[in-house]
Amino acid sequence: MKAVVQNDYGSPDVLNLAEVAEPAMKENEVRVRVHAASLNAGDVYFMKGDPWPTRLMGGLPKPKNYILGCDVAGRVEAVGSQVTRFKPGDEVFGASTGTLADYVSVAENKLALKPANLTFEQAAAVPTAAVTALLGLRDAGKIQPGQKVLINGASGGVGTFAVQIAKAFGAEVTGVCSPRNVDLVRSIGADHIVDYTREDFTQNGRRYDLILDNVASRSFSDLRRTLTPQGKIIPNSGHAGMGYVFKAFALSLVMRQHGSMYLAVPNSQTLTTLKDLIEAGKVTPVIDKTYPLSETPAAFRYLEKEHARGKVVITIAAQNN
């Protein structure tokens, strides 16, 4: 099968399209013909090998035919003997490793049936980013109807889902973004928009019950000024940087205005929750650009250099969509 592999850490130049063996399938796994995958900040970290803990998974001292990608949408081709929820022909989406390839073997509990109203490309945009937004708001943030919620970095992959999910939970949502993304953030349901080039949301006197911080552009002392007495700051670990996240965790032990760390690991339950929100019309993936598998290095360059609006998606079996 074809896959995008890396044999060193560094820039997108380390990525190559190659022929590799199809992945083995365990008894509790599903073999999926990949139709689309999407890129996340974590993929960039693994490509670069920075921060260093990523190398424990990618390989030491160098990766060897390591296949990037963690989000997938496609069609089931075969199932292991212990799999009960899926059958060949099912259209699914979920999380795995090595999804920038023709085929991937995925644990049954990391998949859900694809939302009926989404294409494969749209479904591939969902797992990591949308689960990060859902768990940050619902589980770590304990979001409640009527709360005032601010999404810092509202136009990115996680941010576009967070705005919509917060609205679905009945919150009054403020999105912080650049001028070019104001219309986008408004179109996905934000009640208020802050153009950070013209207004400092930490100085305008407004107070929020919950802040999901995707960009770590402000200090914790600045953010605390914007909170209600019971308000919480939830750092998105995938975008804010691990140093920022650990500091937030340390502060949460002594200050009630900091939410705890959380791990955004997609599973069947959270994916099904998102499927329900999507099929109800409350959440729609935002896709900035799509690239064929052969142009994956260009997709990584775009993700690194531009502030992507929503998600960057790789199409793999587009002819079968």
C-alpha positions in Angstrom: 0.0 0.0 0.0 1.0 3.6 -0.3 1.8 5.7 2.8 3.6 8.9 3.8 6.6 7.8 5.8 9.4 9.6 7.6 12.9 8.2 8.4 14.2 11.3 10.1 12.9 14.2 12.2 12.7 17.7 10.7 10.9 19.8 8.1 8.2 18.4 5.7 11.1 17.5 3.5 11.6 14.3 5.6 8.2 13.0 4.4 8.1 10.6 1.5 5.4 8.7 -0.3 6.4 5.0 -0.3 5.1 1.5 -0.7 4.9 -0.3 2.6 3.3 -3.5 3.9 -0.4 -3.4 4.9 -0.8 -3.3 8.7 -1.6 -6.5 10.5 -5.1 -6.7 12.1 -5.6 -7.9 15.6 -8.7 -9.7 16.9 -10.2 -6.5 18.3 -9.4 -4.3 15.3 -11.1 -3.2 12.2 -9.3 -2.8 8.9 -10.3 0.5 7.2 -9.7 1.5 3.6 -8.8 5.1 4.3 -10.7 7.7 2.2 -9.4 10.8 4.1 -7.3 11.9 7.0 -6.7 15.2 8.7 -3.7 16.9 10.1 -3.3 18.1 13.7 -0.7 20.1 15.6 0.5 16.7 17.1 1.4 15.5 13.6 3.8 18.5 13.3 5.3 17.7 16.7 5.9 14.1 15.6 7.4 15.1 12.3 9.9 17.5 14.0 10.5 15.2 17.0 9.9 18.2 19.2 9.0 18.2 22.1 11.3 15.2 22.7 8.7 12.8 24.3 7.2 12.4 20.8 10.4 10.6 19.8 9.5 7.8 22.3 6.7 6.9 19.9 8.2 8.0 16.6 11.5 6.1 17.2 14.9 6.6 18.6 17.3 7.9 17.5 15.4 8.3 14.3 12.0 7.0 13.1 12.0 4.1 10.6 9.2 4.2 8.0 7.1 5.9 10.6 3.6 6.8 9.3 2.1 10.0 10.5 -1.6 10.8 11.0 -4.1 10.1 13.7 -7.6 11.0 12.3 -9.3 8.7 9.8 -12.5 8.3 7.8 -13.1 5.4 5.5 -14.9 2.1 4.8 -14.5 -1.1 6.7 -12.9 -3.9 4.7 -12.5 -6.5 7.4 -13.1 -7.1 11.1 -11.3 -9.1 13.7 -12.9 -12.1 15.4 -13.7 -10.1 18.6 -15.3 -7.1 16.8 -19.1 -6.9 17.2 -20.0 -3.3 16.3 -18.9 -3.1 12.7 -19.1 -5.1 9.5 -17.4 -4.9 6.1 -18.9 -2.0 4.1 -19.6 0.3 7.1 -18.6 3.9 6.7 -16.6 4.9 9.8 -14.5 7.7 11.3 -12.2 7.7 14.3 -8.7 7.8 15.6 -5.7 5.6 15.1 -2.0 5.9 14.2 -0.5 5.8 10.8 -3.6 7.1 9.0 -1.7 8.8 6.1 -1.9 5.5 4.2 -4.2 3.4 2.0 -5.2 1.1 4.9 -5.1 1.3 8.7 -6.1 -1.2 11.4 -8.0 0.5 14.2 -9.2 -0.7 17.6 -12.9 -1.1 17.6 -13.3 1.3 20.5 -11.7 4.1 18.6 -14.3 4.1 15.8 -17.9 5.2 15.3 -20.2 5.1 12.3 -19.6 8.1 10.1 -22.2 10.9 10.4 -24.7 10.3 7.5 -24.6 14.0 6.5 -20.9 14.3 6.1 -18.5 13.4 3.3 -15.4 11.3 4.2 -13.3 14.5 4.0 -15.5 16.3 6.5 -15.7 13.2 8.8 -11.9 13.0 8.8 -11.7 16.5 10.2 -13.6 15.6 13.3 -11.9 13.2 15.7 -9.0 14.8 17.4 -10.0 18.5 17.1 -13.7 18.0 18.0 -12.9 15.6 20.9 -10.4 18.2 22.2 -13.1 20.9 22.1 -15.8 18.6 23.6 -13.7 17.3 26.5 -12.3 20.7 27.3 -15.7 22.4 27.5 -17.9 19.6 28.8 -15.6 17.5 31.0 -12.8 19.9 32.1 -14.8 23.1 31.9 -18.1 21.7 33.2 -19.9 24.0 30.8 -23.5 25.0 31.7 -26.4 26.6 29.7 -26.4 30.4 29.9 -22.7 30.7 30.8 -20.5 33.2 29.1 -17.7 31.3 27.3 -14.7 32.7 25.5 -12.8 30.7 22.8 -9.3 32.1 22.3 -8.3 31.0 18.9 -11.8 30.5 17.6 -10.9 30.0 13.9 -8.5 27.1 14.1 -9.3 23.3 14.1 -10.2 23.1 17.7 -11.6 26.6 17.9 -14.2 26.2 15.1 -15.5 23.0 16.8 -15.4 24.7 20.3 -17.6 27.6 19.2 -20.3 25.3 17.8 -20.1 22.8 20.7 -20.4 25.7 23.3 -23.4 27.0 21.4 -24.9 23.5 21.4 -24.6 23.4 25.2 -26.5 26.7 25.4 -23.6 29.1 26.2 -23.2 32.7 25.1 -20.0 32.5 23.1 -17.3 35.0 22.3 -14.7 34.1 19.7 -11.3 35.7 19.5 -9.7 35.7 16.1 -7.9 37.8 13.4 -9.6 40.2 11.1 -9.7 37.8 8.2 -11.6 35.2 10.2 -14.3 37.4 11.7 -16.9 36.4 9.2 -16.1 32.7 9.6 -16.4 32.7 13.4 -19.6 34.7 13.2 -21.0 32.2 10.6 -20.5 29.2 12.9 -22.5 30.8 15.7 -20.4 33.0 17.9 -22.5 35.7 19.6 -19.7 38.1 19.9 -16.4 38.5 18.0 -13.1 40.0 19.3 -10.6 41.0 16.6 -7.4 40.7 18.6 -5.6 43.2 16.4 -8.1 45.9 17.4 -9.3 45.0 20.9 -7.7 43.4 24.0 -10.3 41.1 25.5 -8.5 41.1 28.8 -8.9 44.9 29.1 -12.5 45.5 27.9 -14.2 44.8 31.3 -16.2 41.8 30.1 -16.2 38.7 32.3 -16.4 35.0 31.4 -17.4 31.8 33.2 -15.1 29.7 31.0 -12.2 30.3 28.7 -10.9 27.6 26.3 -7.4 28.8 25.4 -6.1 27.4 22.2 -3.2 29.8 21.6 -1.5 30.6 24.9 -1.1 34.2 23.7 -1.8 35.8 27.1 -0.5 35.3 30.6 -2.6 33.6 33.2 -2.7 36.8 35.2 -4.2 38.6 32.1 -6.8 35.8 31.6 -7.8 35.8 35.3 -8.9 39.4 35.0 -11.5 38.3 32.5 -13.1 35.6 34.7 -16.1 35.6 37.0 -15.2 34.6 40.6 -16.1 30.9 39.8 -14.6 31.1 36.2 -12.2 28.6 34.8 -9.3 28.7 32.3 -8.9 25.5 30.3 -5.7 25.2 28.2 -5.8 23.2 25.1 -2.7 21.0 25.5 -2.5 20.3 21.8 -2.0 23.9 20.8 -0.9 25.8 23.9 2.4 24.0 24.5 3.3 21.6 27.3 5.0 24.1 29.4 1.9 26.3 29.4 -0.3 23.3 30.2 1.9 22.1 33.1 1.9 25.6 34.6 -1.9 25.7 34.3 -2.1 22.4 36.1 0.2 23.6 38.9 -1.9 26.7 39.3 -5.1 24.7 39.4 -3.9 23.0 42.6 -3.8 26.3 44.4 -6.2 28.6 42.5 -9.8 27.7 41.7 -9.8 29.7 38.5 -7.8 27.2 36.6 -9.2 24.0 35.1 -7.2 20.8 35.4 -5.3 19.2 32.6 -7.2 16.7 30.4 -6.3 14.2 27.7 -8.3 14.5 24.5 -8.3 10.8 23.4 -11.1 10.0 21.0 -13.1 6.9 21.7 -16.4 5.4 20.5 -18.5 7.2 23.1 -17.2 10.7 22.5 -17.2 10.1 18.7 -20.9 9.0 18.9 -21.7 12.1 20.9 -20.2 14.2 18.2 -21.9 12.2 15.5 -25.3 13.0 17.2 -24.5 16.7 17.3 -23.4 16.7 13.7 -26.4 14.8 12.4 -28.7 17.2 14.4 -27.1 20.1 12.5 -25.5 21.7 15.6 -21.9 21.1 14.5 -20.3 21.2 11.0 -16.6 20.7 10.3 -14.8 23.7 8.8 -12.2 22.7 6.2 -9.6 25.2 5.1 -7.8 23.1 2.4 -7.5 19.6 1.1 -4.5 17.9 -0.5 -4.0 14.5 -2.1 -1.8 12.0 -0.3 1.1 12.7 -2.8 1.1 16.4 -1.7 1.2 15.7 2.1 4.5 17.7 2.5 2.8 20.8 1.0 -0.1 20.3 3.4 2.4 20.3 6.4 4.1 23.4 5.1 0.8 25.1 4.9 -0.2 24.0 8.4 3.2 25.2 9.8 3.3 28.6 8.1 -0.4 29.7 8.0 -3.0 30.0 10.6 -5.4 27.4 9.1 -9.1 28.2 9.3 -10.5 25.0 10.5 -8.9 21.8 9.3 -6.4 20.7 6.7 -7.5 17.4 5.2 -5.6 14.7 3.1 -7.7 12.8 0.5 -6.5 9.3 -0.1 -9.3 7.3 -1.8 -11.2 10.2 -3.2 -12.3 8.3 -6.3 -14.4 6.1 -4.0 -16.2 8.9 -2.1 
